[in-house]
Amino acid sequence: MLTESEVSRSWARLFKDDSFSTEAFDSAENLLNELRPESPLRHRLLNELEELKKMHASRVEA
């Protein structure tokens, strides 16, 4: 299990270049699974991931 700090750093690297790919989304979900279910960071990143997926979908449709 990773620490919240490690997950935060990895998360930032995944999306630092606005690289929205299936692999990035899969990696992000794997990072979320490393956090405790009650973790505030997990909830925040889960919401962020949903927003990123929406942004990616709107770019693909455009």
Sequence and secondary structure as in RCSB ss.txt:
>XXXX:A:sequence
MLTESEVSRSWARLFKDDSFSTEAFDSAENLLNELRPESPLRHRLLNELEELKKMHASRVEA
>XXXX:A:secstr
   HHHHHHHHHHHHTT    HHHHHHHHHHHHTS TT HHHHHHHHHHHHHHHHHHHHHH 
